[in-house]
Amino acid sequence: MSEVDYLIDNIKEKEWTAITGPRLVGKTTLAKSVAYHLRDTEGWTVVYLNVSGVKDFKDFVVMTYAKLPKRVKLKLILESALFSGIKVGITGEGIYGEAILENRIPPVQALVNMLQFLGKKSIVIWDEIQELKTGIPELMASLWKLRSEVDDIEELPSIIVTGSSVRVLSYFIEPTKIGFGGESLSSGVHFVGREFDNLNLEPLSRQTTIEYLANGLRECNVNYRLVELEEIYEFSMGLPGIVNPYGRKRCKGLSHSKALQYAKRVSLSKIREEILNILRTSFPKSWEKLAVALSLYSKNVPLKEISRRTGASLSTIYEMLEELTNWGYLEKSVEGRRKYKFKGLAYLEAAREI
């Protein structure tokens, strides 16, 4: 069964899904393509939110509210007017979001209400969910509360989360192993949310990448050499987020070298920015030193020398390498002197440019 058919089945069967995989593997493309296909062909409602840039859980709930259909917003306003004393009509649709920000409606309950009112033929996509960071326990509390308050699973919306961090996504995939302390990480009473099914996307194989590009370029009447397709595979390691921009530019008349240059420019900036965001979040006090350390590591500078040049301790550098392994940028090496190596040339080049 293809990933598309698998996700469609999950949506219709109300099997909540966590789409995982490395950066640029096509997680967002798959989720949005399937959801909007069902919207256009079968009338499903789609709520899509890219979580990047969200400040905290309250902000996440307000941003989700902003993406809701107008009919759902109006139902929420009427509900809040009945039970919270909010006067409808002061600021229109935005009044519910204002009530959340002002703590007149608890964010957890607000999100539960939103998901209940969306109805059964709805799809909610929270893209790059790891960006919610410390708000994830509250999200899990909301989903746990939603599931406990609704008797018939068919009445729930279908929920999809995407993310690159193995550690963060495990909260959704294996909640029975992780658990949470209530709605905060420090509380002592644990509960678990509903387990998400894991749809893990892998980069295309060498053969699939070359065949995919060859077929597409032939359809565009573009002449190509096998060595060119080999070169784009060596750089992309089969990541669709690199392969597809290259193919589109070739079909628009660009030469191999210019199309490859474009694909590199677009992809490396995205990879580099995400790596820096990971360092800023995970190591707020030392991220600048570690950014330099990672760049030196990508250039084969010895770890002790990296520590001496940057002032970062060896233990902190190892913590950084382990964190980036959790995110899929590095993998533990079984050969050679180095314990960690970059998973692909694109990741290596992005690190070198930090």
MOKABEL-V772055 format. One record per pair of residues at least 12 apart in sequence whose C-alpha atoms are under 10 Angstrom apart, sorted by sequence separation. I is the first residue (numbers start at 1). J is the second residue. D is the distance in whole Angstrom. If there is no record, write none. Layout:
<<I J D> <I J D>>
This chain:
<<7 19 9> <19 31 8> <35 47 9> <51 63 9> <77 89 9> <178 190 9> <179 191 6> <180 192 7> <214 226 9> <246 258 9> <247 259 8> <276 288 9> <279 291 7> <293 305 10> <294 306 9> <329 341 9> <330 342 4> <331 343 6> <35 48 9> <50 63 9> <51 64 9> <86 99 8> <97 110 9> <178 191 9> <179 192 5> <180 193 9> <246 259 5> <247 260 9> <249 262 8> <293 306 6> <296 309 9> <304 317 10> <329 342 6> <330 343 5> <331 344 10> <17 31 10> <32 46 9> <49 63 8> <50 64 9> <74 88 9> <96 110 9> <176 190 10> <178 192 8> <179 193 8> <229 243 10> <232 246 8> <245 259 8> <246 260 6> <249 263 9> <276 290 9> <292 306 9> <293 307 7> <296 310 9> <303 317 8> <328 342 9> <329 343 6> <330 344 8> <32 47 10> <49 64 7> <77 92 9> <80 95 10> <81 96 9> <84 99 9> <176 191 8> <177 192 9> <214 229 8> <232 247 10> <245 260 9> <246 261 9> <248 263 10> <276 291 7> <293 308 10> <303 318 9> <325 340 8> <328 343 7> <329 344 8> <32 48 8> <48 64 8> <49 65 10> <77 93 8> <80 96 8> <143 159 10> <175 191 9> <176 192 6> <210 226 8> <213 229 7> <246 262 7> <247 263 9> <275 291 9> <290 306 9> <293 309 8> <324 340 10> <325 341 9> <31 48 10> <47 64 8> <49 66 9> <76 93 9> <77 94 9> <79 96 10> <175 192 5> <176 193 8> <212 229 10> <243 260 9> <245 262 8> <246 263 5> <289 306 10> <290 307 9> <292 309 9> <293 310 6> <325 342 9> <329 346 10> <330 347 8> <47 65 9> <49 67 7> <74 92 9> <77 95 7> <78 96 10> <86 104 9> <174 192 9> <175 193 6> <176 194 9> <210 228 10> <211 229 9> <229 247 10> <242 260 9> <245 263 6> <246 264 9> <289 307 9> <292 310 7> <293 311 9> <321 339 9> <322 340 8> <324 342 9> <325 343 9> <329 347 6> <330 348 9> <47 66 10> <48 67 7> <73 92 10> <74 93 7> <76 95 10> <77 96 6> <80 99 9> <85 104 9> <174 193 9> <175 194 7> <176 195 8> <210 229 6> <213 232 10> <244 263 8> <245 264 9> <275 294 10> <291 310 9> <293 312 8> <321 340 7> <328 347 10> <329 348 9> <47 67 6> <48 68 9> <73 93 6> <76 96 7> <77 97 10> <84 104 7> <172 192 9> <173 193 10> <174 194 9> <175 195 6> <209 229 8> <210 230 7> <213 233 10> <242 262 10> <243 263 8> <289 309 9> <290 310 8> <292 312 10> <297 317 10> <321 341 9> <46 67 9> <47 68 6> <72 93 10> <73 94 9> <84 105 8> <171 192 9> <172 193 8> <173 194 9> <174 195 6> <175 196 9> <209 230 9> <210 231 10> <242 263 6> <243 264 10> <245 266 8> <289 310 6> <290 311 9> <318 339 10> <321 342 10> <28 50 9> <46 68 9> <47 69 8> <71 93 10> <73 95 9> <74 96 9> <77 99 10> <83 105 10> <171 193 9> <172 194 8> <173 195 6> <174 196 8> <210 232 9> <241 263 9> <242 264 7> <245 267 9> <288 310 9> <289 311 7> <290 312 7> <318 340 9> <329 351 10> <7 30 9> <8 31 10> <11 34 9> <45 68 9> <46 69 9> <70 93 8> <73 96 8> <172 195 6> <173 196 5> <174 197 9> <206 229 9> <207 230 10> <209 232 9> <210 233 7> <242 265 10> <289 312 6> <290 313 10> <294 317 8> <7 31 8> <11 35 9> <45 69 8> <73 97 10> <80 104 9> <171 195 9> <172 196 6> <173 197 6> <174 198 10> <206 230 8> <209 233 7> <232 256 9> <236 260 10> <242 266 8> <243 267 10> <288 312 10> <289 313 10> <293 317 7> <297 321 10> <80 105 8> <170 195 10> <171 196 9> <172 197 8> <173 198 6> <208 233 10> <231 256 10> <232 257 10> <235 260 9> <241 266 9> <242 267 6> <286 311 10> <287 312 10> <4 30 7> <8 34 7> <12 38 10> <170 196 9> <172 198 9> <173 199 10> <207 233 9> <224 250 9> <241 267 7> <242 268 9> <286 312 8> <290 316 8> <291 317 10> <294 320 8> <3 30 8> <4 31 9> <7 34 7> <8 35 8> <11 38 10> <66 93 9> <111 138 10> <112 139 10> <115 142 10> <169 196 9> <206 233 6> <209 236 9> <220 247 10> <223 250 9> <229 256 9> <232 259 10> <236 263 9> <290 317 7> <293 320 9> <294 321 8> <3 31 10> <7 35 9> <65 93 10> <66 94 8> <111 139 8> <115 143 9> <170 198 9> <205 233 9> <206 234 9> <209 237 9> <210 238 9> <216 244 10> <220 248 9> <222 250 7> <223 251 10> <228 256 7> <232 260 7> <235 263 10> <236 264 9> <239 267 10> <289 317 9> <4 33 9> <5 34 9> <8 37 10> <65 94 9> <112 141 10> <113 142 10> <169 198 9> <204 233 9> <209 238 6> <222 251 7> <228 257 9> <231 260 9> <235 264 8> <291 320 9> <4 34 7> <8 38 8> <66 96 10> <80 110 9> <108 138 7> <112 142 6> <116 146 7> <206 236 10> <208 238 8> <209 239 9> <213 243 8> <217 247 7> <220 250 9> <221 251 8> <222 252 9> <286 316 9> <290 320 7> <3 34 10> <65 96 8> <66 97 8> <107 138 9> <108 139 7> <111 142 7> <112 143 7> <115 146 8> <116 147 10> <129 160 10> <130 161 9> <140 171 8> <206 237 8> <207 238 9> <209 240 9> <212 243 9> <213 244 8> <216 247 7> <217 248 9> <220 251 6> <222 253 8> <224 255 9> <225 256 9> <232 263 9> <236 267 9> <290 321 10> <62 94 9> <65 97 7> <107 139 9> <108 140 9> <109 141 10> <110 142 9> <111 143 9> <112 144 9> <114 146 10> <120 152 10> <129 161 6> <130 162 8> <131 163 9> <136 168 9> <140 172 8> <204 236 9> <205 237 8> <206 238 7> <212 244 10> <216 248 9> <219 251 9> <220 252 8> <221 253 10> <222 254 10> <223 255 10> <224 256 8> <228 260 9> <232 264 10> <64 97 10> <80 113 10> <108 141 7> <109 142 7> <112 145 7> <113 146 8> <116 149 9> <120 153 9> <121 154 9> <122 155 10> <123 156 9> <124 157 7> <125 158 9> <126 159 8> <127 160 8> <128 161 7> <129 162 6> <130 163 6> <136 169 10> <203 236 9> <204 237 7> <205 238 6> <210 243 10> <213 246 9> <214 247 9> <217 250 7> <218 251 9> <220 253 9> <222 255 10> <223 256 10> <283 316 9> <287 320 9> <62 96 8> <63 97 8> <76 110 9> <79 113 9> <108 142 5> <111 145 10> <112 146 5> <116 150 8> <120 154 6> <121 155 8> <122 156 8> <123 157 6> <124 158 6> <125 159 6> <126 160 6> <127 161 6> <128 162 5> <129 163 6> <130 164 8> <131 165 10> <137 171 9> <203 237 7> <204 238 4> <205 239 9> <209 243 8> <213 247 7> <216 250 10> <217 251 6> <62 97 5> <65 100 10> <107 142 9> <108 143 9> <111 146 9> <112 147 9> <119 154 9> <120 155 4> <121 156 8> <122 157 5> <123 158 5> <124 159 5> <125 160 5> <126 161 5> <127 162 5> <128 163 5> <129 164 9> <130 165 7> <133 168 8> <136 171 8> <140 175 9> <161 196 9> <203 238 5> <204 239 6> <212 247 9> <213 248 10> <216 251 8> <303 338 9> <61 97 8> <62 98 8> <109 145 8> <119 155 6> <120 156 5> <121 157 6> <122 158 6> <123 159 6> <124 160 6> <125 161 6> <126 162 7> <127 163 7> <128 164 7> <129 165 9> <130 166 9> <132 168 10> <136 172 9> <160 196 9> <162 198 10> <164 200 10> <202 238 9> <203 239 5> <204 240 7> <283 319 9> <302 338 9> <62 99 10> <76 113 7> <108 145 8> <109 146 9> <112 149 9> <118 155 9> <119 156 6> <120 157 5> <121 158 8> <122 159 9> <123 160 8> <124 161 8> <125 162 8> <126 163 9> <128 165 9> <130 167 9> <131 168 9> <159 196 9> <160 197 10> <161 198 10> <162 199 9> <202 239 8> <203 240 7> <213 250 10> <282 319 10> <283 320 8> <59 97 9> <62 100 7> <75 113 10> <76 114 7> <108 146 10> <117 155 10> <118 156 8> <119 157 6> <120 158 8> <130 168 6> <162 200 10> <201 239 10> <202 240 10> <203 241 10> <282 320 8> <300 338 9> <58 97 9> <61 100 8> <62 101 8> <75 114 9> <116 155 8> <117 156 9> <118 157 7> <119 158 9> <129 168 8> <130 169 7> <140 179 10> <141 180 9> <204 243 10> <61 101 9> <115 155 10> <116 156 7> <117 157 9> <129 169 8> <140 180 8> <141 181 10> <59 100 9> <72 113 10> <73 114 8> <76 117 8> <115 156 7> <116 157 8> <128 169 10> <141 182 7> <142 183 9> <279 320 8> <282 323 8> <297 338 10> <58 100 7> <59 101 8> <72 114 7> <75 117 7> <115 157 7> <137 179 9> <138 180 9> <140 182 9> <141 183 6> <278 320 9> <58 101 7> <72 115 9> <75 118 10> <115 158 10> <137 180 6> <140 183 8> <141 184 9> <297 340 10> <298 341 9> <58 102 10> <72 116 10> <73 117 9> <115 159 10> <136 180 10> <137 181 8> <138 182 8> <139 183 8> <279 323 9> <297 341 9> <298 342 8> <58 103 9> <62 107 8> <65 110 9> <72 117 6> <73 118 9> <137 182 7> <138 183 5> <148 193 10> <278 323 8> <279 324 9> <61 107 6> <65 111 8> <68 114 8> <71 117 9> <72 118 6> <137 183 5> <138 184 7> <147 193 8> <148 194 10> <278 324 8> <60 107 9> <61 108 8> <64 111 8> <68 115 10> <71 118 9> <72 119 9> <136 183 9> <137 184 6> <138 185 9> <144 191 8> <146 193 10> <147 194 7> <58 106 9> <59 107 9> <61 109 10> <62 110 9> <135 183 9> <136 184 9> <137 185 7> <144 192 7> <145 193 8> <146 194 10> <58 107 6> <61 110 7> <62 111 9> <65 114 7> <69 118 8> <135 184 8> <136 185 9> <143 192 10> <144 193 5> <145 194 10> <275 324 8> <278 327 9> <298 347 9> <299 348 9> <57 107 8> <58 108 8> <61 111 6> <64 114 9> <65 115 10> <68 118 8> <134 184 8> <135 185 9> <141 191 8> <143 193 6> <144 194 6> <298 348 6> <299 349 10> <57 108 9> <60 111 9> <61 112 10> <64 115 10> <134 185 8> <140 191 9> <141 192 8> <142 193 9> <143 194 7> <144 195 10> <297 348 10> <298 349 8> <58 110 10> <140 192 8> <141 193 7> <275 327 9> <298 350 9> <299 351 9> <58 111 10> <61 114 9> <140 193 6> <141 194 10> <295 348 9> <298 351 6> <299 352 7> <139 193 9> <140 194 8> <275 329 9> <294 348 10> <295 349 9> <297 351 9> <298 352 6> <137 192 10> <295 350 9> <296 351 9> <297 352 8> <298 353 9> <68 124 10> <137 193 10> <295 351 5> <296 352 7> <298 354 10> <67 124 10> <294 351 6> <295 352 5> <271 329 9> <293 351 10> <294 352 8> <295 353 7> <296 354 9> <292 351 9> <294 353 10> <295 354 6> <64 124 9> <291 351 8> <292 352 9> <294 354 8> <64 125 10> <291 352 10> <292 353 10> <293 354 10> <64 126 9> <292 354 7> <291 354 7> <60 126 10> <47 118 9> <46 118 10> <60 132 7> <275 347 9> <45 118 8> <59 132 10> <45 119 9> <51 125 10> <52 126 10> <272 346 10> <44 119 10> <45 120 9> <46 121 9> <47 122 8> <48 123 8> <49 124 8> <50 125 8> <51 126 6> <52 127 8> <54 129 10> <56 131 9> <57 132 7> <60 135 8> <108 183 9> <271 346 8> <272 347 8> <275 350 9> <276 351 10> <44 120 9> <45 121 6> <46 122 6> <47 123 6> <48 124 6> <49 125 6> <50 126 6> <51 127 6> <52 128 7> <55 131 9> <56 132 7> <57 133 9> <59 135 10> <271 347 7> <272 348 10> <275 351 8> <44 121 5> <45 122 5> <46 123 5> <47 124 5> <48 125 5> <49 126 5> <50 127 5> <51 128 6> <52 129 8> <54 131 7> <55 132 8> <56 133 8> <57 134 8> <58 135 8> <271 348 10> <272 349 9> <273 350 9> <43 121 8> <44 122 5> <45 123 6> <46 124 6> <47 125 6> <48 126 6> <49 127 6> <50 128 6> <51 129 6> <52 130 9> <53 131 7> <54 132 6> <55 133 9> <56 134 7> <57 135 5> <61 139 9> <268 346 7> <271 349 10> <272 350 5> <276 354 8> <42 121 9> <43 122 9> <44 123 7> <45 124 8> <46 125 8> <47 126 8> <48 127 8> <49 128 9> <50 129 8> <51 130 8> <52 131 5> <53 132 9> <54 133 9> <55 134 10> <56 135 6> <57 136 8> <60 139 9> <267 346 8> <268 347 8> <271 350 6> <272 351 7> <275 354 9> <49 129 9> <51 131 6> <52 132 8> <55 135 9> <56 136 9> <57 137 9> <58 138 9> <267 347 9> <268 348 10> <270 350 9> <271 351 9> <272 352 9> <50 131 9> <51 132 7> <54 135 10> <57 138 7> <268 349 7> <269 350 7> <272 353 8> <273 354 9> <39 121 9> <51 133 10> <56 138 10> <57 139 7> <264 346 8> <268 350 5> <272 354 7> <38 121 10> <39 122 9> <267 350 9> <268 351 9> <38 122 10> <39 123 9> <269 353 9> <38 123 9> <264 349 9> <265 350 10> <268 353 9> <269 354 10> <264 350 9> <35 122 9> <36 123 9> <35 123 7> <35 124 9> <35 125 9> <32 123 10> <31 123 10> <31 124 10> <32 125 8> <31 125 7> <31 126 10> <32 127 10> <31 127 9> <28 125 9> <28 126 10> <28 127 7> <27 127 9> <28 128 8> <27 128 9> <242 346 9> <23 128 10> <239 344 10> <14 120 9> <237 343 9> <238 344 9> <14 121 10> <16 123 10> <18 125 10> <237 344 6> <239 346 9> <12 120 9> <14 122 10> <16 124 10> <17 125 10> <18 126 10> <19 127 9> <20 128 10> <236 344 7> <237 345 7> <12 121 8> <14 123 9> <18 127 10> <19 128 10> <235 344 7> <236 345 7> <237 346 8> <11 121 9> <12 122 10> <51 161 10> <234 344 8> <235 345 5> <236 346 6> <237 347 10> <11 122 9> <12 123 10> <18 129 10> <46 157 10> <50 161 10> <51 162 10> <234 345 7> <235 346 6> <236 347 9> <11 123 7> <45 157 9> <46 158 10> <47 159 10> <48 160 10> <49 161 10> <50 162 10> <233 345 10> <234 346 9> <235 347 9> <11 124 10> <165 278 10> <235 348 10> <235 349 9> <35 160 10> <32 160 10> <31 160 7> <31 161 9> <31 162 8> <28 161 9> <27 161 9> <28 162 7> <27 162 6> <28 163 9> <27 163 8> <27 164 9> <15 153 9> <14 153 7> <25 164 9> <13 153 9> <14 154 7> <23 163 8> <24 164 9> <13 154 8> <14 155 9> <16 157 9> <17 158 8> <18 159 9> <19 160 7> <20 161 9> <21 162 9> <22 163 8> <23 164 6> <12 154 9> <14 156 7> <15 157 10> <16 158 6> <17 159 6> <18 160 6> <19 161 6> <20 162 6> <21 163 7> <22 164 5> <23 165 9> <14 157 7> <15 158 7> <16 159 5> <17 160 5> <18 161 5> <19 162 5> <20 163 5> <21 164 5> <22 165 8> <14 158 5> <15 159 8> <16 160 6> <17 161 6> <18 162 6> <19 163 7> <20 164 6> <21 165 8> <22 166 9> <12 157 10> <13 158 8> <14 159 8> <15 160 9> <16 161 8> <17 162 8> <18 163 8> <19 164 9> <20 165 8> <21 166 8> <11 157 9> <12 158 8> <20 166 8> <131 277 9> <11 158 5> <131 278 9> <10 158 8> <11 159 8> <133 281 9> <10 159 10> <11 160 8> <20 169 8> <10 160 10> <19 169 9> <20 170 10> <131 281 9> <18 169 7> <18 170 9> <7 160 9> <18 172 7> <19 173 10> <17 172 9> <18 173 7> <16 172 9> <17 173 8> <167 323 9> <16 173 10> <166 323 10> <165 323 9> <167 325 10> <168 326 9> <165 324 9> <166 325 9> <167 326 6> <168 327 9> <165 325 9> <166 326 5> <167 327 8> <165 326 6> <166 327 6> <164 326 9> <165 327 4> <166 328 8> <164 327 6> <165 328 7> <163 327 9> <164 328 7> <165 329 10> <164 329 9> <30 201 10> <27 199 9> <27 200 9> <27 201 7> <25 200 10> <26 201 8> <27 202 10> <25 201 7> <26 202 9> <18 195 9> <19 196 9> <25 202 7> <26 203 9> <16 194 8> <17 195 9> <18 196 6> <19 197 8> <20 198 7> <21 199 9> <22 200 9> <25 203 6> <15 194 10> <16 195 8> <17 196 5> <18 197 6> <19 198 6> <20 199 6> <21 200 6> <22 201 8> <24 203 9> <25 204 9> <15 195 9> <16 196 5> <17 197 5> <18 198 5> <19 199 5> <20 200 5> <21 201 5> <22 202 8> <23 203 10> <15 196 7> <16 197 6> <17 198 6> <18 199 6> <19 200 6> <20 201 6> <21 202 6> <22 203 8> <15 197 7> <16 198 9> <17 199 7> <18 200 8> <19 201 7> <20 202 9> <21 203 8> <10 197 8> <10 199 10> <7 197 10> <7 199 8> <6 199 8> <3 199 8> <3 200 9> <3 201 8> <25 236 10> <29 240 10> <24 236 9> <25 237 10> <29 241 9> <25 238 8> <26 239 8> <27 240 10> <24 238 10> <25 239 5> <26 240 6> <27 241 10> <24 239 6> <25 240 5> <26 241 6> <23 239 8> <24 240 6> <25 241 6> <26 242 10> <22 239 8> <23 240 10> <24 241 4> <25 242 9> <23 241 8> <24 242 7> <25 243 10> <24 243 9> <24 267 8> <23 267 9> <24 270 9> <23 270 9> <24 271 8> <23 271 7> <23 274 9> <23 327 9> <22 327 7> <23 328 8> <21 327 9> <22 328 6> <23 329 8> <21 328 8> <22 329 7> <22 343 10> <23 347 10>>
